[in-house]
Amino acid sequence: MERLQGKTAVITGGTSGIGLETARRFLAEGARVAVTGRSPAGLEAAHRDLGERVAVIRSDAGSLADQEALAATLRSMWDRLDILFVNAGDVTHRPLETWDEASFDTLMATNLKGPFFLIRALLPLFADPASIILCGSVSARIGFPQSSVYAASKAGLLSLARTLSAELKDRNIRVNGLSPGPTETPAVDRLGLSQEQAEALREEIRRLVPIGRLGLPSDLAQAAVFLASDESRFIVGTDLLVDGGVANLCRHAPLSHRKPALSGRVRLSRSDRLRRVGPLSSAGSEWRRPERRQD
Ligand SMILES: NC(=O)c1ccc[n+]([C@@H]2O[C@H](COP(=O)([O-])OP(=O)(O)OC[C@H]3O[C@@H](n4cnc5c(N)ncnc54)[C@H](OP(=O)(O)O)[C@@H]3O)[C@@H](O)[C@H]2O)c1
């Protein structure tokens, strides 16, 4: 039996990465699917990839008018909506001093304000039961340098999982967060790095994840299927971390990745550990490390 048989689902930012892979999984599990995105090239590629069965809709997640228009389009297609996956995200990372009001507002509109008003616009369409999944980030739980605005937006979005679950539970609408750790998506290739630099960054990130690899879009998509399906019917207002242990296990490089001399009984001071591992940073990326500290 397919786990989403007969359900209708919309995925924002479903033309690439986690959203695109989730669209494929939802389809395979029997759902009728619509995805959104902005760039014409991305929309066209998703249409080719997903085929005629999937509605590919241009919609800017940061525009309130587009959220209303998206809700109207979905109402014209379907008589009910079972699953909303809020996945589109602005992942800008920058030092505090480089932020201005316009870029702050753009990010918040995409990651928090747009999703809030999309949920409001879709209220008349949500089925009983319905599942709303909000794509957060492990960054909402950890203080990564240069992630201030992004992490705050994701923390706000994840807060909606709790408050809106409380508000919508009598309508049998569950809202949950789904928080990726570092995940191998085309987002990594949009950082303007050479192939060599990108591979070096990936290797660096791999060493920061306790299980020793980046997440795959399929890791997130499988979790999204679970949260979307009735299998998770008792899970409400929570945040499912799919992060290879980053939030709960990783503060420093795992022992198994240290040089052999350090893996025995040697006990490192905190400053030694910082010198060897370095704090996380994220210049231009969610997952970049800065220059080593010389304390
Ligand atoms: N990859 C990671 O390491 C990671 C880690 C933690 C959290 N996340 C979260 O996971 C989600 C998906 O990220 P991803 O890595 O899969 O990224 P991705 O491969 O770059 O895909 C992003 C998707 O969102 C769309 N999008 C971006 N801004 C949009 C907007 N304003 N309106 C509508 N669509 C928009 C993009 O299409 P267009 O460009 O055509 O608009 C694309 O379809 C994001 O919310 C991100 O914050 C990712």
Ligand as a Chemical Component Dictionary entry (heavy atoms), coordinates in Angstrom:
data_LIG
# 
_chem_comp.id                   LIG 
_chem_comp.type                 NON-POLYMER 
_chem_comp.pdbx_formal_charge   0 
_chem_comp.three_letter_code    LIG 
# 
loop_
_chem_comp_atom.comp_id 
_chem_comp_atom.atom_id 
_chem_comp_atom.alt_atom_id 
_chem_comp_atom.type_symbol 
_chem_comp_atom.charge 
_chem_comp_atom.model_Cartn_x 
_chem_comp_atom.model_Cartn_y 
_chem_comp_atom.model_Cartn_z 
_chem_comp_atom.pdbx_ordinal 
LIG N1  N1  N 0  21.203 22.071 1.969  1  
LIG C1  C1  C 0  21.466 22.242 3.259  2  
LIG O1  O1  O 0  22.574 21.998 3.738  3  
LIG C2  C2  C 0  20.375 22.745 4.186  4  
LIG C3  C3  C 0  20.629 22.727 5.559  5  
LIG C4  C4  C 0  19.633 23.160 6.419  6  
LIG C5  C5  C 0  18.423 23.615 5.921  7  
LIG N2  N2  N 1  18.206 23.628 4.577  8  
LIG C6  C6  C 0  16.908 24.120 4.103  9  
LIG O2  O2  O 0  16.380 23.213 3.158  10 
LIG C7  C7  C 0  15.525 23.910 2.261  11 
LIG C8  C8  C 0  15.832 23.490 0.836  12 
LIG O3  O3  O 0  17.201 23.772 0.570  13 
LIG P1  P1  P 0  18.054 23.016 -0.572 14 
LIG O4  O4  O 0  19.408 22.822 -0.029 15 
LIG O5  O5  O -1 17.293 21.874 -1.125 16 
LIG O6  O6  O 0  18.176 24.198 -1.642 17 
LIG P2  P2  P 0  18.221 24.247 -3.235 18 
LIG O7  O7  O 0  18.678 22.957 -3.835 19 
LIG O8  O8  O 0  18.947 25.490 -3.544 20 
LIG O9  O9  O 0  16.663 24.410 -3.618 21 
LIG C9  C9  C 0  15.954 25.535 -3.195 22 
LIG C10 C10 C 0  14.590 25.528 -3.846 23 
LIG O10 O10 O 0  13.822 26.616 -3.322 24 
LIG C11 C11 C 0  13.445 27.478 -4.398 25 
LIG N3  N3  N 0  13.395 28.835 -3.890 26 
LIG C12 C12 C 0  14.378 29.561 -3.328 27 
LIG N4  N4  N 0  13.902 30.775 -2.969 28 
LIG C13 C13 C 0  12.594 30.809 -3.317 29 
LIG C14 C14 C 0  11.557 31.761 -3.219 30 
LIG N5  N5  N 0  11.768 32.971 -2.688 31 
LIG N6  N6  N 0  10.336 31.436 -3.689 32 
LIG C15 C15 C 0  10.091 30.226 -4.250 33 
LIG N7  N7  N 0  11.026 29.289 -4.369 34 
LIG C16 C16 C 0  12.277 29.571 -3.907 35 
LIG C17 C17 C 0  14.485 27.236 -5.493 36 
LIG O11 O11 O 0  13.997 27.555 -6.780 37 
LIG P3  P3  P 0  14.325 28.998 -7.451 38 
LIG O12 O12 O 0  15.766 29.263 -7.198 39 
LIG O13 O13 O 0  13.938 28.841 -8.881 40 
LIG O14 O14 O 0  13.439 29.962 -6.752 41 
LIG C18 C18 C 0  14.659 25.714 -5.352 42 
LIG O15 O15 O 0  13.561 25.033 -5.929 43 
LIG C19 C19 C 0  15.721 25.407 2.556  44 
LIG O16 O16 O 0  14.644 25.868 3.340  45 
LIG C20 C20 C 0  17.000 25.444 3.380  46 
LIG O17 O17 O 0  17.021 26.532 4.280  47 
LIG C21 C21 C 0  19.148 23.204 3.698  48 
# 
loop_
_chem_comp_bond.comp_id 
_chem_comp_bond.atom_id_1 
_chem_comp_bond.atom_id_2 
_chem_comp_bond.value_order 
_chem_comp_bond.pdbx_ordinal 
LIG N1  C1  SING 1  
LIG C1  O1  DOUB 2  
LIG C1  C2  SING 3  
LIG C2  C3  SING 4  
LIG C2  C21 DOUB 5  
LIG C3  C4  DOUB 6  
LIG C4  C5  SING 7  
LIG C5  N2  DOUB 8  
LIG N2  C6  SING 9  
LIG N2  C21 SING 10 
LIG C6  O2  SING 11 
LIG C6  C20 SING 12 
LIG O2  C7  SING 13 
LIG C7  C8  SING 14 
LIG C7  C19 SING 15 
LIG C8  O3  SING 16 
LIG O3  P1  SING 17 
LIG P1  O4  DOUB 18 
LIG P1  O5  SING 19 
LIG P1  O6  SING 20 
LIG O6  P2  SING 21 
LIG P2  O7  DOUB 22 
LIG P2  O8  SING 23 
LIG P2  O9  SING 24 
LIG O9  C9  SING 25 
LIG C9  C10 SING 26 
LIG C10 O10 SING 27 
LIG C10 C18 SING 28 
LIG O10 C11 SING 29 
LIG C11 N3  SING 30 
LIG C11 C17 SING 31 
LIG N3  C12 SING 32 
LIG N3  C16 SING 33 
LIG C12 N4  DOUB 34 
LIG N4  C13 SING 35 
LIG C13 C14 SING 36 
LIG C13 C16 DOUB 37 
LIG C14 N5  SING 38 
LIG C14 N6  DOUB 39 
LIG N6  C15 SING 40 
LIG C15 N7  DOUB 41 
LIG N7  C16 SING 42 
LIG C17 O11 SING 43 
LIG C17 C18 SING 44 
LIG O11 P3  SING 45 
LIG P3  O12 DOUB 46 
LIG P3  O13 SING 47 
LIG P3  O14 SING 48 
LIG C18 O15 SING 49 
LIG C19 O16 SING 50 
LIG C19 C20 SING 51 
LIG C20 O17 SING 52 
# 
